Amino acid sequence: MPSYRVTLGEVLRLGAVEAAPLLLGWTLSRRTPRGLIKVKIVETEAYHQDDPASHSFRGITPRTAPMFEAGGRLYVYFSYGMHHAINIVVGKKGVGEAVLIRAAEPIEGIDIMRQNRGITDIKNLTNGPGKLAQALGIIDTALSGKILNKLSILLEPPPESIKSENIVIRPRVGISHAADQPWRFYIKDNPFVSRR
C-alpha cells in the first residue's frame, strides 16, 4: 500500500482490492438544493468480477453495466428491497469492479443529513451503506453510471493518506459468498464505522 499521497486518477485506475483502502479518508460531497453535504469515507469493501459476492460476477446486465466502465463513475444499487448503496467504480473499462462505501463520518451539512434520515443521533447518520445513501439524499439509482466530479457528487483526496497502521483489514460483512475474503477496510478506532 503506497505511503505517499495518491491522486484521484491513480486510485481510479487501480483494481478494487488495491483502491478500497486508499479511498479511506477521502471526502465525498453532494451538492443539493438545500446545501452541501460532505462526509469522510471511513469504511470500504472491494468487489470485482471474479468474486462470487460481486454483482459483476455474472457479467454485464443493465444494472451492472456501470461497473464495467472505466474507473470514475458511480454504481448505485437497491439492496434487499430496503436501501440504496453507493459504490465507486475503479479499474479498466471492461473489467467489472467497484468499491462499496460502507460508512462515512459526517463533516458538513449535518442538519440536512438529519432531515434526510429522520434522526438526530450523529453517530447513527452514516454508519452503514444504506444509512449513508439516505443521508446524502440518494433514494434511487438515477446517479448510477454518472461520472464523479462532473455532477453533484464530488470525490476529493485527504490532506494526507491514512497510514497503513491505522487501517483495519477484515472479511466483508452482510454477504453469503466469498465471505472470508479480507476485502473490508476501515479506519482504526473511528466511531462511525458500521461494525466492529
N, C-alpha and C positions, 0 to 999 in steps of 0.2 A: 504494500500500500504506500503510495508516494507521500512523503512528508512535506513536500512543497505545496504551495497554493495552486490548485489546478483551475483552469478556465472552464467556462461552460462548454465550449466546443470540445475540449479534451474529454470531459466527463461524458458528454452525449455520444462520443464515438466508441466508448468502451462497451463491453458486454455488461449485462445486468449485474452479475455477481461482483464485478470489479467496480461498477458505478455506484451500487447501493450504499456502501459505507462512505464513499466520497461525497454523497449528497447530504450527509448529516451536517447540520449547522447552516445549510443554505436557507435563504429566505424565499418563501413562496408568498406572493402577494396577489390580491384580486381587487381590481377597481370595480366598485359598484355605484349605483346612483346615490346610495346613502353614505358613501365614503370608502376609504381604502381599508382593506383588511390585510393584515400582514402576520405571518407565522414563521417560526423557525422549525425546520424539519429535525425531529429528534429520533425517529424510528422508521426504518425502511425494510422491505423484503424484496429479494430478487426472484424473477420468473423469466424463463426462456423456453424456446420451442422444443427442446429435448427433455423438458421437465414435465412429468405427467400431471403436476399440480397447476400448470400454466394453461391459461385459456388458448394459447397459441399452439399447444401440443397437437391438436387435431387439424392444424392448418388454417388457412385463411377462410374466414367467414365474413359476412357483412359486419358483425360485431367486432371481430378481432382484427380486421384489416389495418387499423391504425398501428397495431403492434409490429406490423411488417414494414412500416415506413422507416425512413432514416431517423435516427435519434433527434429529439427536439419537439416531439408532438405530445399531446395528452392522450391518454387512453382512460376513458371513464366508463364504468360499467355498473349495472344494477345487480346487487348481491343478495342472494337468498330471498328475493322479493321484499326486502326490507329497507336497504340503504344503498347509496352510491359509494364508489371508491375511486380515488384519483391515483393514476399511475403516470410516470414519466417514461416515455418510450426512449430507449437507448440503442446503440449499436448500428449495424449496417442495414441499409434497405434490403428487404427480402429475408431477413432473419427476425423471427418474432420474439422480441424480448422487451421487458419493461420493469421499472422499479415501482412497487407499490409504496405510497406514502402512508405508513401505518399510524403515525402520530406526529403532532407538532406542538410547539409552545406558542401560545398567543403573545403577540408583540404590540399590534396596533389594531384599532377598530374592535376592541373587546366588547363594547356595548352592542355593536352590530352583530357580532357573533352570538352574544347572549340572546338577542332578539331572534336570530335565526334558529337557535337551538331551543329557545323557550325555557332556559335555565339560567341561574346566576353563578353557580359554582365554577370558578375559572379552571380548577383542576380537572373538571369533567367536560370542558368545552370541546377539546380537540384530541383527546387521548384514545383514539381509535379511528380506523379508516372511515367508517360511516359518520361518526361524530364530526370528523374533520371536514368532510364534504358538505355536510349540513351547515356547519359553522361558516364555511366560505360561501354559502348560498347556492351550492351546486346540487340541484334537486332533480336533474335529468341528465341525459347523455349528450346534450347539444354541443358540449365542448369537446367531445371525443373526436380525435383526429385533427384538432386545431393545433397550430404551431405556437409554441411558447414564445413569449416576449413580442408577439405580433398582434396580441389581442388583450383582453382584460386580465390574463394570467401571466405573471412575471416570475422568473426564477433568477435569483441573484446570489453570488458566492458570499461566504462569510469573510470578515477581515482576515481570519486565519483558519486553516483547516483544523478539524478536530484531530487531536493526536491519537495515534493507534492505541495507546494505553488507556484512553478514555472511551473506546468503542467496545461494547459488549457484543459478542457473536453467539447466536443461539439458533436452534431449529425454528422454522417458521411455525406459526400458530393458526388454528382455525381451518386446517386443511386435512384431507384424509390420504392423499397420495404424496409420496416423497417427503413425508413429514419429518424425517430425520436429517434432512439436508440443513447444514448450518448457514442458511442464507437470510437470516434475520439479523439486523444490525441496529443497535440503539446507543444513545449517549449515556454513559455510566452515571448513575445517581440522578438522572433528570426526572423530576416529578411528573412530567407529562407523558412518559412512556405508557403504552397501553397495558402491558402486562409485564410483571417482573419475572 
